[in-house]
């Protein structure tokens, strides 16, 4: 019965993802990611992509009329994009085939499916098959965030690289973990390196993968002549996100918390902190994702990442605090 319920939940979530993918207009970040991917090996970006080709997307910035042009320019007029190119390189053949956002998001849905399978396999080894399926309840708690998982954006590929690396460390040990770890490090400035940390609890030698970031950094220095270019861009994005939080998130905090299912999410996942010595990889991943989701501006695709960490931690919480009783109930049903 647990398997039937798990399958039903997975199908329900799948329909929700497909509905979002095929009916929601393209987001500005998705559009820029497609443009960045399609123009490789060039890596410069310009706000003219939006001003001239997709002016309807400017409504994102129009919500903040103060210094409109300045904010747009700071975000997108860059001699070299301030994120490493690994996701764009993987996406390159896809965007050359089509720029239809609905079709590209179907690829994102397939990636979410692969990640879901890996999460299940990681949990199966820890809590058993039945309890592992309870992780599927997290997407139901946070159903209004599901769309953020299928943005055709670099984060989707980043989390694929992260979970593939974990899979190649723990479920099916393979040297492929080095390739996926390098792709992870070169997915997104800052968070790509941070996400390597939980994996080091499983394989310390992967710390050497962090060195693969150096060529990209040297490339930014060569293009800009500024060794601190990435940090300065991070500060620029931070100021824009802070403005977003102060003008939109804080005035609507409780509405967002309820709509996104953050209250039940916190209740069923925060107890995992007690397990940090037993499962340091999973709990450290959970903490990093909390910081990333809520410390980077509360954008939909950022906050949606808590679904992955929740799917990993909730079954562990059940197993630790309820244990055999939960397993017995699921086995009987």
N, C-alpha and C positions, 0 to 999 in steps of 0.2 A: 504493500500500500504506500509506503514511503516513496518508493521509486515512481509510482503512478502520480503521486502528488508533486514530486519533484519535476517530472516530465511536464505535467500540466502547468506548473509555475513557469518553467522554462519557455514553454510555448506562449504563455500569456505575456511574458516579458518580451519575447521575440516579436510578437505582433505589435506591442507598444513601440519597440524600436523601429520597426519597419514603417509604422504610421508616422512617426516623427521624421524619419529620414526622407520620406517621399512627399511630405506636406509642408515642412517648415522651410522658409526661404533661407538662402545662404547667409551666413554670418560674415562680418568683415574679416575676422581672423582667418576663417576658412578660405575666403577669396584671396587674401594675401598669401596664404600658404600654397595655394594652387599656382599663383603667379610665380612665387619664389621657386617652386619645384619645376615648373615648366620652362624656366629660363636658364636653368643650370647649363654650363658651369658658372655663369654670371651670378653674383650674389648681392648686388646692390638692389635697393628697393626705393620706391617713390610713391608719395601720396597721390600722384597723378593717375595711378592705376584706378583709384576710386573716384577722384574728382572728374575724370574724363569718361571712364567706362562704366562705373557703377555708382553714380551720385546718390541713388536711393539708399545706399548703405551708410551715408553720412548722418542719417538720423541718430545713429549711436552716439556721435559726438555732438549733434545738434541739441541733445538733452542738456549739455553743459555749454551754454553760449559764451561764457567767459573764455577769452583767449582761444576761440575755436580753431582758427587756422594754426596757431602756435602749437596747440596740443596735437593736432593731426600731423603736422610736420615733424614734431619731436618723436612721434610714434613710428612713422613710416618713411621719412626721408633719410635713408642711411646709406653710406658708401659700401657697407657690407652688413648683412643682417646679423644681429647680435645673438644668433643662436647657431650652433653647429649644424651641418647640413645632412646628417645621417637620415632623418625622416624624409627630407625632401628628395634625397637620392633614391630611396625606396619607392617614393610616390611618383617619381619622374615618369616611368613608363605608363603608369595609370592615367596621369593627367595628359599625357600625349595621346592616349586613346580617346579620352573624353573629359570634358570639363563639366559635364552634367552632375550637379551636386547630389541628386538622388542616387545615381549609380555609384558615385564615389562613396557615399555613406553606406551603401550596401557592403562595400569592402570593409568599412569600419565595423559594421554589424558582424561580419565574419570574424574579424579580429576579436571583438568582444566575446564571441562564442569560443574561440580558441583559449582566451584568457579564463573564461568560466570553467572550461575543461581542466586547465592546469590547476586552478584553485581547488577544484574537486579532488584531483589526484594528490595534491599537497595535503589536503585535509584527511583524505581517506587513510593515509599512513599514520595519522595522529589520533583520529577520533572514530574511525570506522565509516563504512559506506553510508549508513542511515543518517548519522549526525552530520556528515559532510554535506548532505543535501539541504540541511537547514540553512546553510548560507544563502540559499535562494530567497529566503524571506527578506533579506536586506534590500534587494531591488524593489520589493513590494512596499516596504516602509518608505523608501525614497523614490517612489515612482515618478514624481515630478522632476527628478534629476536625471532620469534615464537618458533623455535626449542629449545631455552633455557628454555621454559616453561615445556617441556615434558622430560627433563632429569629425569631419575629415580634416584633422589638424595634427600637428606634431605630437601632441600628448597621446593620441591614440596609438601611434607607433612606439612612443617611448615606453608605455606600459606593456606593449607586446614584447619589446626587447627585454624589459625587466623580468617578466614572468617566464619567458623562454629561457633566460639565463638560469633562473631558479629551477626550472624543469630539468635543464641539462646538468645541474649540480646534484639534485636530490632524487628526482623520479627516474630519469634515464641518463646517468652520468656520461658525459661526452665532452670532447674537446671543443665542440661547437659553442660551449659556454663562453669561450674567449671572444669569439666573433660577436655574439649577442651582447656581451658585456661592453665591448668597445662601441658598438652601436648605441647602447644605452648612455654611456658617458658622453657621446657626441650627438645626443638628441635635443637637449635643451640646456642652456647655460644655467648653472647652479643646481637645479633639481636633478639633472642627469647624474651628476657626481654624487649628490646626496643619496640617491636611490641605490647607489653601489654599496653603501654602508651596511644595510641589512643583509646583503648577500655575503659580506665578509664574515659573518657569523657561521656561514656554511662552507666558505672556501676563502681563506685569508689571502691566498696567492693572487686572487682577482684584483687586489689593490693595484697591481701593476697596470691594469687596464686604464686606470686614471691617467697614465702618462700619454695615452692616445689623444688627450685633449690638447696637448701642446701644439701640434701642427696648426690647429684651428686658431689658437691664440696668436701664434706667430704670424698667421695670415692676416689677422686683424691689425697687428702692429705694422705689417708691411703695407697694408692698404691705407691706414689712417695715420701712421707715424706716431700713434699714441698707445703706449703699453697699458694704459688704464681705460681704454675705450669701452671694454665690456662692462666694467664697473660703473662707468658714467652712464651707459645706456640702462643698466639695471636701476640706477638712481632715478633716471628720467621716468622709466616705467613705474617705479615705486611711487613717485609723486602723482602720476596720473591715476594709479589705482587708489591711492589715499583720497584723492578728490572724489572718486567714484564711491568709495565707502562712506565718506562724510555726507555726500549729497543724496545718495540713494539707499545704501544698505542700512545705516544706522536709523534713519527715520522709518524704515520698514522692517526692522529687525525681527519682531515677533511674527509678522506676517510671513516672512521668508522662512523662519524657523519652523512654523507650523506647515506651510505649504511644501517644504522640502523634506518633511519627516525627521527633522533633526532631533526632536525630543525623544521619540522612541529609539532612534538610532543611538543616542548617547546612553540611554538606559541599558541597552543590551550589549553595548560594545566597551564602554569605559571600564567595566570590571576586568577587562583583559590586562589592565596595567599591573594587576597582582601577579600575572604570569610572566613578567619580564625576565626572570631568571630561568624559567623553564623554556620559554619560547622567545628568546631575544630577537631573532630575525623578524618574526611576525609582529611583535609588539613595537619594535623600533620602526618598522614599516608603517604601522598604524599612526605612530606619533609624527613621523615625517609627513605623512599625508594630511594629518590634521593641520600642521603648520602651513603646508603648501596650499591647501584648500581655502583656509580662512585667513591666511596671512598675505595672500596675493591679490586680494581685491574682490573675492566672492563672485567671480564670474562663473556662469553655469558649468562650463566644461572643467573648471578647476574644482569646484565643490563636488561635482559628480564623481571625482576620484575616490571619495570616501566610500563609495559602493564597493570598490575592490577591497579596501582594507576591512570594511565591515563584513564582507563575505568570508574573509579569513578569520576574523576574531570572534564573531558570534558563535560558531560551532565550538570553538575552544572554550568560551565562557560557559556554554551549556555543559560541555563535557566535564569541566572542572567543578562547577558549582552544583550541578544536578546529577551528572555522571550516569551511573548505571540505570537510574530511574528513567531518564530521558531516552536512553538507548532501548530499554525494555518497552516503553510506550511505542516508540517508532517501530520496533520489531514486531509488536503485536498488531499494529495497524497495517 
